[in-house]
Amino acid sequence: MLSPKLTINALLAIAVALTLLFFSIINSTPYSGFMLQYQDETGVMVVSNVDDWARAAGLNIGDQVISMGVAGGPYMEVEPRHIMTSPGDNGLYYPNERDRRPTRFEEFGKLHTILSAPEIEVNTAAGDRIRLAMNHARPLQSISSLVWVEYIFALAAFLMTAFVWAWKPKNRECQFLLLCGISYFLIVMPAAVSVYDIDMFYPHLGVYWWLRTSADIGHSLVAIAGVCVVLYYPTKLKNAEPISWLLLAGLPVYVLVLYMDKWVDGKPFSEQFLYFEPYQADLPLALLFCGVIVASGFQWFSNQRKPVERAQTLWVILAFTTGPGIAYGFYVAPKLVGEVPGMPGIVANLMMLSVFAMLTLGIMRSNLFQMEQYIGVAYQWAFASVIFFSLDSILVSTSGLSAGESSFILLALVLWVYLPLRQWFHNSFVTAQQDKRQQLVNESLVLIAEESLTKSESADQVWKTALQMVFSPIKLDRLHHGEENGVSDRGQSLAVAANKYSHGLKLSFAEKGARLFNSKDTELVITLNLLFEKLYDLQDAYLAGLTQERNRIRRDLHDQIGHKLLSLVYSANDEKSRTLAKETMAQLNELIQALKQESVDLSDLSLQLKMLGEESCRHSSLSFQWYDKLPEGLEIKLSPNQYLNILNIQRELLSNAIKHSHAHTIRSSVDIDSSVLIISLSDDGVGFNHNNIKPGNGLFNIQTRIEELQAKIEWLTSEGTKVVFRVPIQRTRNSDEC
């Protein structure tokens, strides 16, 4: 395998060789030294241009040429059918479609024989017989610029596809794209050196047959290669290999069948003129459309969750339908039905060249465009262009309107029909998508704001959840090195820079693979990142101030109220006052503990609940039974708020049972089920119906604390009273348990 550098040099050498071949075909064809033009008003052939050496021989501009030939040899009358200027002249001068090409072949062969002689004679209407020595080369300036432009198109298609193949020579799509470029060269190069564009151009019959045959086979080959490209690009389809080989094997069979249909029995091979009918040469373009659409459909369904491949499929469909569609509709189709084409051949070739430019960009995965963003716009332009070009052709050809009148009608249709419909489509679909996305952004902002206040989840998790809400990525991975915000992997990924509360993240495939990331997503991420940091900064500042104020209150309670309660304990005259002071001081310690904002172990809460029950029942001469059902080795931290609220609820329930139940025994337990802490308290007293009791401050405080804990409470009064409240908590396990 050649290195890329050697491969490119070899391709350039081939391009130079093809260019030399192009020049040799032109220079090897005899040159008459004058040009003829048919005048409709007089019905004669008139000299329209003449070189100096032909003028010196006696031929002048305006001379009417009747015939030309070789002294002592064949002569031939010069007729308009020998000087055709467009493909439309074929139907005018050769009405028999079956014999059109053989007749032209015979006529051009006679002219080539005459012009190949060392000297020819030109007979004019004035009776002059002018002798011209045929030893002069055709000056390049006499060749129309369209010839060079068409050849540049052919060479550009070959070079573009060749460089793609040199980039990845083992890729099947690159190989078939190169075959497309070669096929296009085989079509356009003969068209460039045709009798329509070069005056008095009559090549050798072998050269003429070779040019026509290469163009005819090129039409079939470009269609087959184009379908094969889509079989392998952007991903290889199932059975792509046998289908591509079947299509390639079908080409020689197709050519052989058509050629055998033109075979004339009894004629020697050297005199056989084997050719395609125009419709037989152009028929493969229909295969190109159908094959590309079918293969692209399979590509679409196989790449639903691969946004880059799906976008490339759309790009391929656009490439194969837009340019060829316009060329086929306005140039090839009119030729097939004998009408004058609606566009020049050079424009049709330019439309076909656009296929290779677009496929080159797609296969090389150029970053010059974000396909996902612009394909829809490109389809709109292509669709609208085809529709209005078609309407213009129909109006001019069928209604007898002038070109100006047709343009005025189309302008009115654009202003009063197309643009309003396009705006309605935009408002109905595009705006709806934008509104949906804006709603997701708003919901993510609400989430960030709420979580920054409640802090029920970590800041890192909140940031991930917000990004998932906005972009719905298929994957969300951590970045292990610092990166700026930006799109990467041709739109497949979006890098989100780290902030003070979360590490960097990489989002893959936006909206579950429905689209690619773009620059607007980068701007949105930057904005969300700033808002996220600001909200959490504000919350941190608020919590810092809150903590500072709590510490001040805690110090004041400890230093002032605590000191006075301690003095009361030691100075009380009776045991009852001393006990009350101790209980009050214990509750004050609980409050001070809560104000520290330090988490409390669940085991400590269990111990406090037990001590609270035992102490309360001991003073009331009640029996207290405690059941700790927590599993061993469990490590659960409670927030100070949870710890204080649970103790106060238990204290209020104990107080109600002691005061109103007339019970002898109080039972209490603590248990855990998944992430729910279950605390129960029951007595064997008289019981009461909770729903028939007007709640006082005690029951009201219980309900308020239950709501603050986001807990649930049940009151059961079958035998005595039983109260169960369930508190949701975050559960973790220690290393011994795992």
PyMOL commands that set and color helices and strands:
alter all, ss='L'
color gray80, all
select helices_A, chain A and resi 4-28+52-56+80-82+88-93+100-115+140-142+145-167+172-192+205-232+240-261+269-271+278-302+307-336+345-363+371-398+403-454+459-471+489-491+511-513+519-571+575-595+602-619+640-660+690-692+697-708
alter helices_A, ss='H'
color red, helices_A
select strands_A, chain A and resi 34-39+44-50+64-69+75-77+119-124+129-133+475-478+486-488+493-496+505-508+600-601+623-628+634-635+637-638+665-673+676-683+712-716+721-728+732-733
alter strands_A, ss='S'
color yellow, strands_A
deselect
rebuild
show_as cartoon
